[in-house]
Amino acid sequence: MNVADKQEATVYFEGRPIDLTVERNNRARRVRLKVGRASRRVVLVLPRLVSLKRGVEFAQSKAGWIVGQLAALPEKRIFQDGMSLSFLGRESVVHHSPAAKRGVWYDQNVIWVSGKEEHLARRVRDFLKKEFAAYALHKARETANKIKARVQKVTIRDTTSRWGSCSRTGHLSLSWRLALAPLFVADYVIAHEVAHLIQMNHSVAFWRLVADLSPDYKKAEQWLKKNAAYLYSFSAEI
């Protein structure tokens, strides 16, 4: 995507302001709106030759739709003391231990977090990213060995449009939120991206390979479709 510049704009629904981030995209063919599932930002995408005025008028005409999309998002889940969550397939609970000097550690299904409370949410997120990175790298290389492929690197990101991606050079990118999904779901996404090392497409041959690597892939896809909004609701930001 080639975004030339970003601006801010505001539209209104029944007197309530709705802030927009305006993105100019030289590849866009039409005016469109996006509501970020994780960021909760409303983005107005404008083709190069469409005026800001016309774009804002379009967004204003869709103000009711925007409000509906925002209302449909589940309540944001900020990591906090006492929160229950699934961590790499294990039902776990977050526990704040302010006097401890160990950073963040995992013991008997508890994610222990030391330090000040205002840093707890960020530290939990960073812990999940770090632990999932180690797990994903091991799992990706183990899976790649089955098809005589090679994974060079795994990067964990805060993605908002897809759960993973794979480059021709063997570099996998995965969403940190998969650490909160059932293990068979995370394993499926890893297998999906590893399969792209052999088939850089979504052909019949690709899906056959995915089925070999992840026999429950259809079940995993259904889980992601049903629970995507739930995963995106977790946040380290108020």
Backbone hydrogen bonds in HBPLUS format (Angstrom, degrees):
<---DONOR---> <-ACCEPTOR-->    atom                        ^
c    i                          cat <-CA-CA->   ^        H-A-AA   ^      H-
h    n   atom  resd res      DA  || num        DHA   H-A  angle D-A-AA Bond
n    s   type  num  typ     dist DA aas  dist angle  dist       angle   num
A0026-ASN N   A0002-ASN O   3.11 MM  24  5.84 158.0  2.16 167.7 162.9     1
A0004-ALA N   A0024-ARG O   2.89 MM  20  5.48 137.0  2.08 135.1 147.2     2
A0024-ARG N   A0005-ASP O   3.17 MM  19  5.73 163.7  2.20 167.0 169.5     3
A0007-GLN N   A0022-VAL O   2.88 MM  15  4.86 151.9  1.96 134.4 143.3     4
A0022-VAL N   A0007-GLN O   2.67 MM  15  4.86 170.3  1.68 145.8 147.3     5
A0009-ALA N   A0020-LEU O   3.08 MM  11  5.06 154.1  2.14 137.0 139.5     6
A0020-LEU N   A0009-ALA O   2.73 MM  11  5.06 161.5  1.76 158.7 153.6     7
A0011-VAL N   A0018-ILE O   3.05 MM   7  5.25 161.8  2.08 143.7 147.6     8
A0018-ILE N   A0011-VAL O   2.71 MM   7  5.25 148.8  1.81 160.9 158.5     9
A0013-PHE N   A0016-ARG O   2.89 MM   3  5.15 156.3  1.94 142.2 148.9    10
A0016-ARG N   A0013-PHE O   2.96 MM   3  5.15 163.9  1.99 114.3 116.5    11
A0021-THR N   A0042-VAL O   2.89 MM  21  6.25 160.4  1.93 158.4 165.0    12
A0044-LEU N   A0021-THR O   2.83 MM  23  6.08 157.9  1.88 146.8 154.1    13
A0023-GLU N   A0044-LEU O   2.88 MM  21  6.13 163.8  1.90 152.7 157.6    14
A0046-LEU N   A0023-GLU O   2.83 MM  23  6.14 165.9  1.85 161.5 165.1    15
A0025-ASN N   A0046-LEU O   2.92 MM  21  6.04 163.1  1.95 155.1 160.2    16
A0028-ALA N   A0025-ASN O   3.07 MM   3  5.34 154.2  2.13 109.2 117.0    17
A0032-ARG N   A0045-VAL O   3.17 MM  13  5.31 157.6  2.22 141.7 147.7    18
A0045-VAL N   A0032-ARG O   2.84 MM  13  5.31 165.6  1.86 163.1 165.9    19
A0034-LYS N   A0043-VAL O   2.85 MM   9  5.04 150.5  1.93 146.1 154.2    20
A0043-VAL N   A0034-LYS O   2.76 MM   9  5.04 168.8  1.77 155.5 159.3    21
A0036-GLY N   A0041-ARG O   2.82 MM   5  5.15 168.1  1.83 156.7 158.2    22
A0040-ARG N   A0036-GLY O   2.81 MM   4  4.61 136.2  2.00 114.3 125.4    23
A0050-VAL N   A0047-PRO O   3.26 MM   3  5.56 166.0  2.29 114.2 118.5    24
A0055-GLY N   A0051-SER O   3.06 MM   4  6.34 157.5  2.11 146.5 153.2    25
A0056-VAL N   A0052-LEU O   2.86 MM   4  6.11 161.7  1.90 158.3 162.1    26
A0057-GLU N   A0053-LYS O   2.98 MM   4  6.19 155.3  2.04 147.4 154.6    27
A0058-PHE N   A0054-ARG O   3.00 MM   4  6.26 151.0  2.09 144.1 151.6    28
A0059-ALA N   A0055-GLY O   2.95 MM   4  6.29 159.2  2.00 148.8 154.4    29
A0060-GLN N   A0056-VAL O   2.79 MM   4  6.02 155.1  1.85 149.5 156.6    30
A0061-SER N   A0057-GLU O   3.05 MM   4  6.29 149.0  2.15 141.8 149.4    31
A0062-LYS N   A0059-ALA O   3.00 MM   3  5.04 139.5  2.17  97.6 109.9    32
A0063-ALA N   A0060-GLN O   3.21 MM   3  5.03 164.3  2.24 107.2 107.0    33
A0065-TRP N   A0062-LYS O   2.98 MM   3  5.18 116.9  2.39 101.9 117.6    34
A0066-ILE N   A0062-LYS O   2.94 MM   4  6.30 155.8  2.00 156.5 164.1    35
A0067-VAL N   A0063-ALA O   3.02 MM   4  6.30 166.6  2.04 154.4 156.8    36
A0068-GLY N   A0064-GLY O   3.04 MM   4  6.24 153.9  2.11 142.5 149.9    37
A0069-GLN N   A0065-TRP O   2.91 MM   4  6.20 154.4  1.97 150.7 157.4    38
A0070-LEU N   A0066-ILE O   2.94 MM   4  6.24 160.9  1.97 156.6 161.6    39
A0071-ALA N   A0067-VAL O   2.89 MM   4  6.03 155.1  1.95 146.3 153.6    40
A0072-ALA N   A0068-GLY O   3.02 MM   4  6.15 137.7  2.20 139.6 150.2    41
A0073-LEU N   A0070-LEU O   3.25 MM   3  5.47 150.0  2.34 101.6 110.1    42
A0077-ARG N   A0233-SER O   2.74 MM 156  5.55 169.4  1.75 134.7 138.5    43
A0235-SER N   A0077-ARG O   2.86 MM 158  5.88 150.8  1.94 153.3 147.5    44
A0079-PHE N   A0235-SER O   3.24 MM 156  6.57 152.7  2.32 168.0 174.5    45
A0083-MET N   A0080-GLN O   3.10 MM   3  5.68 161.4  2.13 138.9 139.2    46
A0082-GLY N   A0094-VAL O   2.72 MM  12  5.24 157.6  1.77 144.1 147.7    47
A0094-VAL N   A0083-MET O   2.83 MM  11  5.32 155.5  1.89 150.9 159.2    48
A0085-LEU N   A0092-SER O   2.91 MM   7  5.40 161.9  1.94 142.4 146.8    49
A0092-SER N   A0085-LEU O   2.72 MM   7  5.40 168.4  1.74 166.6 170.8    50
A0087-PHE N   A0090-ARG O   2.86 MM   3  5.09 172.2  1.87 138.5 139.8    51
A0090-ARG N   A0087-PHE O   2.96 MM   3  5.09 159.5  2.01 108.7 115.4    52
A0088-LEU N   A0179-ALA O   2.88 MM  91  5.16 171.0  1.88 154.0 157.0    53
A0093-VAL N   A0109-ASN O   3.12 MM  16  6.63 143.3  2.26 144.4 154.1    54
A0111-ILE N   A0093-VAL O   2.87 MM  18  6.11 164.3  1.89 151.2 156.6    55
A0095-HIS N   A0111-ILE O   2.91 MM  16  6.01 169.2  1.92 151.0 149.6    56
A0113-VAL N   A0095-HIS O   2.92 MM  18  6.21 149.8  2.01 160.4 163.0    57
A0097-SER N   A0113-VAL O   2.69 MM  16  5.64 173.7  1.70 147.4 149.7    58
A0100-ALA N   A0097-SER O   3.11 MM   3  5.70 152.0  2.19 118.8 126.7    59
A0114-SER N   A0103-GLY O   2.86 MM  11  5.24 164.7  1.89 162.3 166.3    60
A0105-TRP N   A0112-TRP O   3.05 MM   7  5.31 151.4  2.13 138.0 146.9    61
A0112-TRP N   A0105-TRP O   2.79 MM   7  5.31 152.8  1.86 172.4 173.3    62
A0107-ASP N   A0110-VAL O   2.97 MM   3  5.32 160.0  2.01 148.1 154.1    63
A0110-VAL N   A0107-ASP O   3.06 MM   3  5.32 138.6  2.24 105.9 117.9    64
A0119-HIS N   A0116-LYS O   3.11 MM   3  5.68 156.1  2.17 112.9 120.1    65
A0120-LEU N   A0117-GLU O   3.03 MM   3  5.11 159.8  2.07 107.8 114.4    66
A0123-ARG N   A0119-HIS O   3.00 MM   4  6.13 159.5  2.04 155.0 161.6    67
A0124-VAL N   A0120-LEU O   2.91 MM   4  6.15 155.6  1.97 158.0 164.3    68
A0125-ARG N   A0121-ALA O   3.07 MM   4  6.33 166.9  2.09 150.6 154.0    69
A0126-ASP N   A0122-ARG O   2.90 MM   4  6.13 165.7  1.92 152.8 156.9    70
A0127-PHE N   A0123-ARG O   2.89 MM   4  6.00 149.8  1.99 141.5 149.9    71
A0128-LEU N   A0124-VAL O   2.92 MM   4  6.20 161.1  1.96 154.5 159.0    72
A0129-LYS N   A0125-ARG O   2.96 MM   4  6.25 160.2  2.00 153.4 158.7    73
A0130-LYS N   A0126-ASP O   2.96 MM   4  6.14 161.6  2.00 145.9 150.9    74
A0131-GLU N   A0127-PHE O   2.93 MM   4  6.10 172.3  1.93 158.3 160.1    75
A0132-PHE N   A0128-LEU O   2.90 MM   4  5.90 158.7  1.94 146.5 153.2    76
A0133-ALA N   A0129-LYS O   2.91 MM   4  5.97 148.4  2.01 142.4 151.2    77
A0134-ALA N   A0130-LYS O   3.23 MM   4  6.55 157.5  2.28 147.1 151.3    78
A0135-TYR N   A0131-GLU O   3.06 MM   4  6.32 164.5  2.08 148.2 152.8    79
A0136-ALA N   A0132-PHE O   2.73 MM   4  5.76 169.3  1.74 153.9 157.6    80
A0137-LEU N   A0133-ALA O   3.03 MM   4  6.08 158.8  2.07 145.4 150.5    81
A0138-HIS N   A0134-ALA O   3.25 MM   4  6.41 167.5  2.27 146.4 149.6    82
A0139-LYS N   A0135-TYR O   2.88 MM   4  6.09 168.8  1.89 157.6 161.2    83
A0140-ALA N   A0136-ALA O   2.76 MM   4  5.75 159.9  1.79 147.3 153.4    84
A0141-ARG N   A0137-LEU O   3.07 MM   4  6.17 165.1  2.09 147.6 151.3    85
A0142-GLU N   A0138-HIS O   2.96 MM   4  6.09 155.5  2.02 146.9 154.5    86
A0143-THR N   A0139-LYS O   2.87 MM   4  6.02 157.4  1.92 148.0 154.1    87
A0144-ALA N   A0140-ALA O   2.81 MM   4  5.97 158.2  1.86 147.2 153.9    88
A0145-ASN N   A0141-ARG O   3.02 MM   4  6.11 148.1  2.12 141.6 148.8    89
A0146-LYS N   A0143-THR O   3.10 MM   3  5.48 139.9  2.27 106.1 116.5    90
A0147-ILE N   A0144-ALA O   3.03 MM   3  5.51 146.8  2.15 110.8 119.8    91
A0149-ALA N   A0144-ALA O   2.94 MM   5  4.89 178.4  1.94 139.7 139.3    92
A0148-LYS N   A0145-ASN O   3.30 MM   3  4.84 167.1  2.32  97.5 100.2    93
A0152-GLN N   A0170-GLY O   2.80 MM  18  5.02 145.7  1.91 123.3 134.1    94
A0153-LYS N   A0170-GLY O   3.38 MM  17  6.71 160.4  2.43 142.1 141.0    95
A0172-LEU N   A0153-LYS O   2.89 MM  19  6.21 164.7  1.91 162.1 159.0    96
A0155-THR N   A0172-LEU O   2.80 MM  17  6.23 160.7  1.84 156.3 162.2    97
A0174-LEU N   A0155-THR O   2.89 MM  19  6.33 155.9  1.95 161.4 169.2    98
A0157-ARG N   A0174-LEU O   2.79 MM  17  6.00 165.6  1.81 160.1 165.2    99
A0176-TRP N   A0157-ARG O   2.99 MM  19  5.87 152.3  2.07 162.4 162.4   100
A0175-SER N   A0163-TRP O   2.96 MM  12  5.22 146.1  2.07 151.5 146.6   101
A0165-SER N   A0173-SER O   2.88 MM   8  5.19 141.6  2.02 145.7 150.6   102
A0173-SER N   A0165-SER O   2.98 MM   8  5.19 162.5  2.01 139.9 143.0   103
A0167-SER N   A0171-HIS O   2.99 MM   4  5.23 152.3  2.07 137.3 146.2   104
A0170-GLY N   A0167-SER O   3.14 MM   3  5.56 163.8  2.17 115.7 117.2   105
A0178-LEU N   A0175-SER O   3.18 MM   3  5.87 166.8  2.20 116.7 120.6   106
A0179-ALA N   A0176-TRP O   3.04 MM   3  5.86 166.1  2.06 121.1 125.5   107
A0180-LEU N   A0177-ARG O   2.93 MM   3  5.50 160.7  1.96 114.9 121.2   108
A0181-ALA N   A0178-LEU O   3.13 MM   3  5.04 162.5  2.16 102.7 108.1   109
A0185-VAL N   A0182-PRO O   2.97 MM   3  5.39 137.5  2.16 109.2 121.1   110
A0186-ALA N   A0182-PRO O   3.22 MM   4  6.65 159.6  2.26 155.4 160.4   111
A0187-ASP N   A0183-LEU O   2.86 MM   4  6.00 163.0  1.88 153.0 158.4   112
A0188-TYR N   A0184-PHE O   3.08 MM   4  6.07 140.9  2.24 125.2 134.7   113
A0189-VAL N   A0185-VAL O   3.11 MM   4  6.48 162.6  2.14 154.5 157.2   114
A0190-ILE N   A0186-ALA O   3.06 MM   4  6.32 162.6  2.09 151.5 156.4   115
A0191-ALA N   A0187-ASP O   2.89 MM   4  6.08 159.7  1.93 145.7 151.6   116
A0192-HIS N   A0188-TYR O   2.74 MM   4  5.98 155.4  1.80 155.2 162.6   117
A0193-GLU N   A0189-VAL O   3.05 MM   4  6.32 161.1  2.09 150.6 153.8   118
A0194-VAL N   A0190-ILE O   2.92 MM   4  6.14 157.0  1.97 150.4 157.7   119
A0195-ALA N   A0191-ALA O   2.88 MM   4  6.03 152.5  1.96 147.5 154.4   120
A0196-HIS N   A0193-GLU O   3.09 MM   3  5.19 134.2  2.31  97.1 109.5   121
A0197-LEU N   A0194-VAL O   2.90 MM   3  5.43 157.2  1.95 113.6 121.2   122
A0198-ILE N   A0195-ALA O   3.05 MM   3  5.63 155.5  2.11 112.9 119.9   123
A0199-GLN N   A0195-ALA O   2.94 MM   4  6.17 170.1  1.95 151.7 155.0   124
A0206-PHE N   A0203-SER O   3.09 MM   3  5.04 118.6  2.49  92.6 107.6   125
A0207-TRP N   A0203-SER O   3.12 MM   4  6.52 162.3  2.15 154.6 157.1   126
A0208-ARG N   A0204-VAL O   2.98 MM   4  6.24 146.2  2.10 146.8 156.6   127
A0209-LEU N   A0205-ALA O   3.10 MM   4  6.32 154.1  2.17 143.2 149.5   128
A0209-LEU N   A0206-PHE O   3.04 MM   3  5.16 115.4  2.47  96.9 112.2   129
A0210-VAL N   A0206-PHE O   2.92 MM   4  6.31 155.7  1.98 151.2 158.6   130
A0211-ALA N   A0207-TRP O   2.96 MM   4  6.09 158.1  2.00 141.9 147.5   131
A0212-ASP N   A0208-ARG O   3.03 MM   4  6.35 145.0  2.16 142.1 151.5   132
A0213-LEU N   A0209-LEU O   3.01 MM   4  6.31 153.1  2.08 149.1 156.4   133
A0214-SER N   A0210-VAL O   2.67 MM   4  5.72 149.6  1.76 155.3 164.6   134
A0217-TYR N   A0214-SER O   2.92 MM   3  5.34 138.5  2.09 134.9 132.0   135
A0220-ALA N   A0216-ASP O   3.00 MM   4  6.31 154.6  2.07 153.7 161.9   136
A0221-GLU N   A0217-TYR O   2.86 MM   4  6.10 157.0  1.92 150.1 155.7   137
A0222-GLN N   A0218-LYS O   3.02 MM   4  6.22 159.4  2.06 146.5 151.8   138
A0223-TRP N   A0219-LYS O   2.99 MM   4  6.24 150.9  2.08 142.2 150.3   139
A0224-LEU N   A0220-ALA O   3.01 MM   4  6.30 158.8  2.05 150.8 155.7   140
A0225-LYS N   A0221-GLU O   2.98 MM   4  6.26 160.1  2.02 151.7 156.9   141
A0226-LYS N   A0222-GLN O   3.04 MM   4  6.19 156.4  2.10 146.8 153.0   142
A0227-ASN N   A0223-TRP O   2.87 MM   4  5.93 147.5  1.98 148.8 158.1   143
A0228-ALA N   A0224-LEU O   2.84 MM   4  5.24 114.9  2.27 147.0 150.2   144
A0230-TYR N   A0227-ASN O   3.08 MM   3  5.09 117.9  2.48  96.6 112.2   145
A0231-LEU N   A0227-ASN O   3.06 MM   4  6.44 159.1  2.10 158.7 163.0   146
A0232-TYR N   A0228-ALA O   2.96 MM   4  6.25 161.7  2.00 156.1 161.6   147
A0233-SER N   A0229-ALA O   3.05 MM   4  6.12 119.4  2.44 135.4 149.2   148
A0233-SER N   A0230-TYR O   3.17 MM   3  5.22 145.5  2.30  97.8 108.0   149
A0234-PHE N   A0231-LEU O   3.37 MM   3  5.96 160.7  2.41 112.7 117.2   150
